[in-house]
């Protein structure tokens, strides 16, 4: 199922250009009885001067939130 054709990074909100590597994460609605889902997209490549890609930063934030809860 295609939700939209133009992809935007859900971390930095910039567009994912054609030819750039990106990651797609399938997210389900948090309600237990729900089967609704959507995709989130993240840049997989580093930008100049950055230490981690948007995907790596997103994963790190999820891990920090999980361990601090």
Secondary structure, DSSP 8 states (H G I E B T S, - for coil): --S-SS-BBTTT--B--TT--EEEEEEE-SSTT---EEEEEEE-S--TT-SS-HHHHHHHHHHHHHHH-
